Amino acid sequence: MAKVSIGLRGWRFDEDEVFTDEGEFRPLDEVPDDTRRRLIRLTYLQGKPCDACYLIHGEAEKKRCNEAELVYGEPMEEVLLCADHEADFLYWFREAGGSAHRETEAFRDEFHEWFASGERAPEGYGGLEHVDTDVDALPTPPDPDELNRRLNESHGGTRKRIDLRTGEITYEEWNGGDEDDEETTDDLGDVDLGQDYPTK
């Protein structure tokens, strides 16, 4: 079974779990839970800055940060990296004790602390060899609106909502209209709406 990265390199997906035979994204209800959670999380991570760049430049100089190209770790504790800082992360993970934090809530924070203290990979430390047959053809996950539309197809009476930060899916009653169309009433007490009231 072939593996493919979507949106960012790093997380690998089984093509058969994500795509139909025609090459379209499968309906989310047909995608295994962990894969679905990662796909949903990717829609939030697209376009975010590299964590290492951000630690160097800070919020005030955020525009100087490279856009993330890689993602490592588990959803919600992932590390985002540009190609320039991948070797630093891999050195931390392989040689500086980072692997001890794999799949823990401290994973991202531990790397951030190590990097922020000035630690770096030695000069010439090798990264991973990424084999890209066609970088421009790297599939992009559906945008949030499209994800919600697909998730709610054929679910009359209820609507699924996606939290793009966590990947969690919740259900709520739905009348088929927009949220703004829902009728709301306020308790106005003894106010007579037909009465003219002074403005001063």
C-alpha positions in Angstrom: 0.0 0.0 0.0 1.5 3.3 -1.1 2.1 6.1 1.4 1.5 9.8 0.7 2.1 13.1 2.5 -0.8 15.6 2.2 -0.2 19.4 2.5 2.9 19.0 4.6 5.6 16.4 4.5 6.1 14.2 7.6 2.7 12.6 8.3 2.2 9.7 5.9 -1.2 8.4 4.9 -2.1 5.1 3.3 -3.5 6.2 -0.1 -6.3 3.6 0.0 -7.6 5.1 3.3 -7.7 8.6 2.0 -8.4 8.5 -1.7 -11.0 6.7 -3.9 -9.9 4.7 -7.0 -10.7 7.9 -8.9 -8.1 9.9 -6.9 -10.7 11.9 -5.0 -10.7 12.4 -1.2 -12.9 9.8 0.5 -15.9 11.0 2.5 -14.7 11.6 6.0 -17.0 9.0 7.5 -15.1 6.4 5.5 -11.7 7.4 6.8 -10.3 5.7 9.9 -10.4 7.9 13.1 -6.7 8.6 13.5 -6.3 9.4 9.8 -9.4 11.7 9.8 -8.1 13.5 12.9 -4.7 14.2 11.1 -6.4 15.3 7.9 -8.6 17.8 9.8 -5.6 19.1 11.8 -3.7 19.6 8.6 -6.3 22.1 7.4 -5.5 24.2 10.5 -1.7 23.8 10.1 -1.5 24.8 6.4 0.3 28.2 6.1 1.6 28.3 9.7 5.2 29.4 10.3 8.0 27.1 11.2 8.3 26.7 15.0 12.0 27.2 15.0 11.8 30.4 12.8 9.1 31.7 15.2 11.3 31.1 18.2 14.1 33.1 16.5 12.0 36.0 15.2 9.0 36.2 17.6 5.6 37.6 16.9 6.8 41.0 16.1 8.9 39.7 13.2 6.6 36.8 12.3 6.7 37.8 8.6 10.4 36.8 8.5 9.5 33.2 9.4 9.6 30.5 6.7 6.3 28.8 6.1 6.3 25.3 7.5 6.9 22.4 5.1 7.1 19.5 7.5 5.1 18.2 10.5 6.4 15.8 13.1 4.7 14.4 16.3 1.1 13.8 17.2 -1.9 16.1 16.5 -2.0 19.0 19.0 1.7 18.3 20.1 3.2 18.5 16.6 6.3 20.5 15.6 6.2 22.5 12.4 9.4 23.0 10.5 10.9 24.5 7.4 13.6 22.7 5.4 16.3 24.9 7.0 15.5 23.7 10.6 14.6 20.0 10.0 18.1 18.9 10.8 18.0 20.7 14.1 14.8 18.8 15.0 16.2 15.4 13.8 19.4 15.9 15.9 17.3 16.8 19.0 15.1 13.7 18.4 17.9 11.2 17.6 20.8 12.4 19.6 19.7 14.9 22.3 16.9 12.8 24.1 14.0 14.0 22.1 12.7 10.5 21.3 12.0 10.1 25.0 9.1 12.6 24.6 7.5 10.8 21.6 3.7 10.7 21.9 3.7 12.8 25.1 2.1 16.1 25.8 5.6 17.5 26.4 6.9 16.7 22.9 6.6 20.2 21.3 7.5 22.1 24.5 10.7 20.0 25.0 11.9 20.7 21.5 11.0 24.4 21.8 13.0 24.7 25.1 16.0 22.9 23.6 16.0 25.1 20.5 15.3 28.3 22.4 18.3 27.6 24.7 20.6 27.9 21.6 21.0 24.2 20.9 21.4 23.3 17.2 22.5 20.3 15.1 26.2 20.2 14.4 27.3 21.6 11.1 26.7 19.2 8.3 24.3 17.0 10.3 22.2 15.1 7.7 18.4 15.3 7.6 16.1 12.8 6.0 16.0 12.1 2.3 12.6 13.0 1.1 11.7 11.4 -2.2 9.2 13.7 -4.1 8.2 12.5 -7.5 6.4 15.8 -8.1 6.6 18.4 -5.3 3.9 20.6 -7.0 1.5 17.6 -7.1 1.5 17.2 -3.3 -2.2 16.9 -2.6 -3.8 19.7 -0.5 -6.4 18.7 2.2 -9.9 20.1 1.6 -10.4 23.6 3.0 -12.5 23.9 6.2 -15.8 24.7 4.5 -15.4 21.8 2.1 -14.6 19.5 5.1 -17.8 20.6 6.9 -19.9 20.2 3.7 -18.6 16.7 3.1 -19.0 15.7 6.8 -22.7 16.8 6.8 -23.8 15.2 3.5 -26.8 12.9 4.1 -27.1 13.7 7.8 -30.6 15.2 8.0 -31.7 16.5 11.4 -28.2 16.7 12.8 -25.0 18.5 11.9 -21.4 17.6 12.6 -19.0 20.3 13.6 -15.2 20.1 13.3 -12.9 21.8 15.7 -9.9 22.4 13.3 -7.5 22.9 16.2 -8.2 19.5 17.9 -9.8 17.5 15.1 -12.7 16.7 17.4 -16.1 16.2 15.8 -19.3 17.0 17.7 -23.0 16.7 16.8 -25.9 19.1 17.1 -29.5 19.4 16.1 -29.9 21.3 12.8 -32.9 22.5 10.9 -31.0 22.7 7.6 -30.6 26.5 7.6 -27.9 28.8 8.5 -27.1 29.5 12.2 -28.3 33.1 11.7 -31.7 31.8 10.6 -32.4 30.2 13.9 -35.3 31.9 15.7 -34.3 33.5 19.0 -36.6 35.0 21.6 -35.7 37.2 24.5 -37.8 37.5 27.7 -39.0 41.2 27.6 -41.0 41.0 30.8 -43.9 43.5 30.8 -42.8 45.5 27.8 -45.7 46.4 25.5 -44.2 46.4 22.0 -47.2 48.3 20.6 -46.7 51.2 23.0 -44.7 54.4 22.2 -42.1 55.0 24.8 -40.3 58.3 25.3 -36.7 58.4 24.1 -35.5 60.8 26.8 
